[in-house]
């Protein structure tokens, strides 16, 4: 398969130069996750039928009445009939115990995904910066799980941490109630792309469920060069051009892509002035010293656990925050991440100590891409990737072939700099007042060596992004 994200060095430099010229505030991040579903029969990789050219955006299947069948055509291909199940039936189908989806379960999933991603990356390149968006991956896989059944579904629910109905409801509520305002935004977009092939019958109720719960754009396409351009254009638009493409090519075996795109852009609540930015050393774990620019400031949200200390730096209006965690001397980033548990992490992020802390954050820009199939196999989701074991019968069927997940593609981008607008947010005023009334021993956390960082939603207290900065090259 060739549709794993790889670029040559020149393309990467062009991308970074283009992004550097983009207008941005204190931090901008783009992320995309794409699930590739393929159809195979034994060793066969040939597709049947002739696909018409072009891309057709569908209006999406309307949600049926409870217990009723879908109006109009019952299937999207070949005139085959759908099974008559309603969206309510689809989302209620679960192999799990009905585990509720909430901020705690999302944090648990996020941490496990981050830990496994870092573990596998460390085996290949211990000095590489890692950045994942568990939220993006969760959206893409939750959409996919609406088409799973039997043990495939059970494994997916176990890894995702909740039942399909609970995930649908929670992620719908989360996406439709995102805090946004002047100076900050988090946008989430979803889409489903399926191959226009007479042998491929897509379950209309699967499409209806993803439109209803995830507001997913639905496209029927030839899966040719025009489709490749259309998918990458959708990704670029959905990430404010921070992720210009997610696919290099479309495999002959691919029959569906389920894609999530997230864009985050926010201004610091307190601006960094020119005098607060100066050059300093950044020492990598192998002892290599690099010169970089550090941004110095005083904050009042101190974080501490047994193996690290850190702080929160809020964005405008205090709806989102940059959380930095610097491992203690003698503790590597990898060792620290392994030591984390979701409950303790959530407690620490939810209850920062109101203590003055001198801080320094490096200016940095990074991009990261990873194929996550092995990560999810390690987490226990194995059947979905096995053509002989996968059951995606609620998604649809391909005549004479099995449908399975071939790739989970994930790509992220981040840029942090000193720009921003000072806000008269209640959080900043209250912190300043409390600091004046209750003097505490001042702490110091300078991020001049490898550290862990998160972008958190302060209302739900869940990590939207989780990363490590191992170098500033």
N, C-alpha and C positions, 0 to 999 in steps of 0.2 A: 504494500500500500504506500502511495506517495503523498497522501494528503495530510502528513504531519508537518507542523509549522517549523520550517528551517529556512534560514536566510544566509546569504554570504555576507562577509564582513562589510563590503561596500554598501549593500542594501541597508544593513543595520546603521551604518554611519549616516546615510542619507535620511533614514527615519529619525534618528536622534537630532540631526541638524534641523529637520523640518519641525519637529516637536519643540525644539528650543526656541524657534521663532514664533510659536503659537502664543497668543495672549493668554496669560494665566495669572492666577492670584497666588496665595501662599502655598496651595497644594492642589494639584489636579491629578486624577487617576482615571485610567480607563482599563476595563477588563472585559474579557469575552470568554465564554465557555461554550463549546460545541460538542454535541453528542452525535457520532456517526453511526448510523444503523445500516448494516449491509445484509444482503441476501445471498446465501450460498447453499449449494447442494453437493455434498461430498467435496471433491476437489474442483468442481466447476466454478468458473468465475465469469461465465458469459451471461449476458442479459438477453431475455427473450423479447420479441416485439420490436417495433420501431417507434422511437420517441419523437414527437413533434418538437420543433424548435421553439424557443422563447420561454418566457416566465409569465405565469398567470397568477395574479393575486386573487385569492378567493375571499368572498365576503365572510366566510366562516359559517359553520353550521349553527343554526339557532338552538338555544337550549329548549328541549321539549317539555311538555307538561309532565308532571310526575306520573310514572307508569305508562306514558304514551310512547309512540314511536316518533322518529324524526319526520318532519314534513318534507315534501319534495323528494328528490332523489335520495335513495337510502344508502348509496355508496358513492365514492368519488371516482371509481374506475370501473370500466368494463361492464357496467350495468348490473354488477352483482348486488345482492340485497344485503343491507346491514342487519345486525342481529336484533334490532329493535330495542336495545337497552337505552335507558335515558341517561342523561348526565348524572343524575342522582344515583342511578344504579352503578355507573362506572366509578364514581368517586367513593361509593360506599364499599366497593369490592376491596377486601384486604385480607392478607394472610397473617397479619400481626394481631396483637392483643388490644389494638386501639390505643396505643401509647399516645398521650397528648403531645402536640407540637406546641412549644412555647419558647420563650427566650432561653431558658435553661437547656432545652434539648438542642437548640440551634448552636449554642455555645459549645456544648459537648461534641457535636458533629464537627464544628469549626476547628476545635483544638485537635481532635483526632486526625483530621485531614491535614492540618498544618504540621503536626508531629511526623506523620508518615511521609509527607512531601519533603520535609527537611531531612529526614533520615535517609531517604533514597538519593536525594541530591548530594548529601555529604559523602556518600559512598563513591560518587563520581567526581565531585569537585568541592572540597570542604571550604574553599574560599569564595564560593559563588554566592551572590546575593539571591535570596529567595523571596518571592512575593506571590501570594495566592489570595483569591477572594472566595472564601467558603460560601458566601452568599450567592455568588454567580453560579458556582458549581451546584449548589443546592437547588436553585431554580431550574437549571437545565435537567438535572436528574429527576427532580420531582415531576416535571412535565413528562419525562420518559416513563416514569413508574406508572402513570395512568394507562399505559399499554401493556404492562406486565401482568403475569398470572402465575399461580401455583408457586413452586419453590423459587423461581426467579423473583417474583414479587416479594416473597417472604425475606429473601436475602437483601433485597434493596431496602425494604422497610427497616430491617435490623441495622443496616449500615447508616441509613439516613436518620435513624433514631426515632421515627414515629410512623404511624400508619398513613397511607395515602390520603384518606379523607381529612385527617388532621393536618397534614402538610398542605394540602390544597387550601384549606380554610385559613390557616395561619399565614401562609405566604401571600394569599390574596389580600388579607387584612393589612399585612405589613406593607405591601407594595402600594396600596391605595391610600395609605395614611402617612406617607413619608413626610417628615418635616422639611419644608423648603422656604426660603426667604431671600431677601435682598443680600447677596453676598455668599450664599451657600446653596448647593443643590446636590441631591443624589437621585439620579434617574435610572430606572430599570426597564429594559425592553426585552421581549421574548418573541421568538418566531419559530415556525415549523415549515420545513421545506421538504416536499416529497416528490419522488420521481414520477413523471408522466409515462406510465408503461401499462399496457393492457393486462399484463400478468400480475400487477400489483394492485390489490384492493385495500384501501385504507378505511379503517373503521371510522365512520362519520362521527360517532359518539366520542371517540378519542380526540378528534379535532375539536368537537364542541366543548369538551371538558377543558381543554387547554385554552380555548378562546374565552370561556366563561371565567375560569379561575386565574388565568395568567395573562389575559388580554393578548394572547399570542397572534401575531400576524401569520397567516397561512398562505403558502405559495405552492402551486403545482408547476413543476418545471422540467425541462428536458434533461437536466444534469449534464449540460454541455458547457462550452466556453462562456456562453451568455449567462448561464446560471452561476458559474464561478464568479463572474464580475458582479452579478446582482447580490450574491451572498456577501461578498467582501464590501460592497458599497453599503449594504444594510448594516454590517458590523461597524464600518467607519462612521456612519451617521449616528448609530446608537451609542457610540463611545466618544462623541465629539471629536472625531478624527484622531484620537489618541492610539487606537488600534486600527491601522489602515487595512489590515486583512487578517483573516483567520485560516484560510485555506490556500495552499499552493496549487492544488489540483483536485479533481473529483474522480474517485476511483470508479471503475466500471461496475463494481459490486455495490456501491453505495445506493441506498434507496430512500434514505431520509436523514435530514439534519435537524436537530433540535438545538436552538441557539439562544443564549442569554447574553445581553450586553449591558454593562453598567458604566456610568460616568459619574465621577464625583469631582466637584470643583468648589472650593471654599476658601474664604479669606480668614486669616487669623483674627481673633477678637482684639488683639493688641499688636500693632505694627512693630516690626523691627526697624529701628533707625539705622542710618549708615554707620554711625559710630559703634553699633552693637555687632557689626559683622567684621571679623578679622581672621587672618590666616592662623592656622594652628596645625599641629601634628595629629594624624590619625594612625594609631598603631594596630595593625592586623594581628590575628591570632598567631601567625607564624613569625611575628616580630618585625615584619616589613613596616616601615614608616612612610606615610604619604602626607604631602601637604594638602590641606583643604581649607575651605572657609567654614567657620563655625559662627552660628548666630546665637548671641548671648542675651539672656533675659532673666527676670525674676518671676517665678510662678508661685502658686499657693496651693497646689494639689499634689501632694507627695504620695508616692506609692512605695510599698515595701513588703517583701516576703523574706523567707529564710535564705534565699539564694540570689536576690537581686534588689536593687532600688531603682526608682524611676519617678515619673511625673506625668501629669496630664497637661497638655496645652490645648486650650479650647479654641474652636472656630467661632465665627460670628454667631451671636445669640445663644451660644452654649449648647446647640443641638447635637453637634458632633465634636469629637476631640481626637487629638493625636496622643496616643499613649506610648511612652518610651520606657523600656525596661533594660537596665544595664546590669548584666551578671556581676556578681562579686568577683574580686580579683581571685584568679585561680580556678574559676568556673567558666567553662567554654559555653558558647551560645547553644551548641547542641545538647550539652549536659543540662543546661537550664531548661530548655524547651521540653526535654524528656521528663523533667521533674514536675512540670505543671499538671494540675488537674483542673477540670472545668469549674467545679464549685468554688475552689479557692481563687481562681483567676477572676471569676465573675464577682466574687465578694470584694476582691481588691480593687477592681475597676469601678465598682459601684460606690465604694466608700473611701475615696482618697482622704488622706489626713490633711487638715487645714494648717499646713506648716510652710513657712517661707522656704523656697528652694531656688538656689542659683542653678540655672540650666544653660546648656549649650547644645544646639542641634546642627549637624552638618547640612549644608546645602547639597542636595544630591538629586540625581536623575537616573532612573534605571528602568529596564524592561526585562521581562521574564516570560518564557514560554515552556510548557511542559505537556507531555502526553501522559495522562493519568490512569491508563488502564491497569498497569501493574500496581499502582497505589490502591485502587479499589479492590483488586483481587486480594491483596495483602490484608485489607480490612474485612474480607469475607464475602464480597460480592463477586462470585466466580461464575455462576451459571449464565449471567447476562452476556458474558464474552465468549461463551462456548456455543458454536453453531448447533451442536448436537444436544445441548441441554437447555438453551434459552427458550423461554416461553413468552413471546410478545404477541400472543393471539388476540389480545384485546386492542392492540394497535392496528392490526390488519394481517394480511397474508399475501405471500408471493407464491404463485403457482409452482409447486414442486421444489420449493426452496425454504430454508429456515432463515428467520430474521433474528439478528443478534447485534449487540453493540460491538463495533469494531474499534472505535477510538473515542477518548474523551480528551478533547483539545482545550487547553487553557492558556490564555495569554494576558499579561498584565503590563501596565505602564504607570510610573509614578514620577512626579517632579515636585520637589520641595524647595522653596526659596523664601526670601525675606519679605516679600510684598504682602500687603493686606490693608484692611481698613479698621481703625479702632472703633469698637462698638460700645455703646453705653448699656451693655447687657446687665441684667440684675445679678447674674452669677459673678461677674467681675467686681461689681460694687460691693456685694455681700462678702466676698472673699477678702477684699482689701480692708473692709471695716472689721471683720473678725480677726484678721491678722494684726490690726492695730490694737484691738482690745485684749487679745490673748497672745502675748509674745511667746514664740517658741524658738528653740535652738534652730538656727538656719542650717539647711542641708545644702549639699552641692552634688549635682549630677551632670557631669560634662560627658557628652556622648562622643568621646575621642578614641573609642575602640569599639569593636563589634557589639551590636545590641539588637534587641528584638523590638519591633514596633507594631502597633495596631491602629487602625482607624475605627473608632467605635461610635455607634449610635447611642447617644447618651440617654435617650428616652427608653429604649429597650435594653440598653447595656449589652449589646451583642457586637461582636467584631465583624465589620464588613470586609476589611482587609487585614491580613496578617503577614508580616515580613521580617526578614533579617537583613541588616546592613553589615556585611562582612568586609567590604572594601569600598573606597570612594573614588576608584579609578574611573 
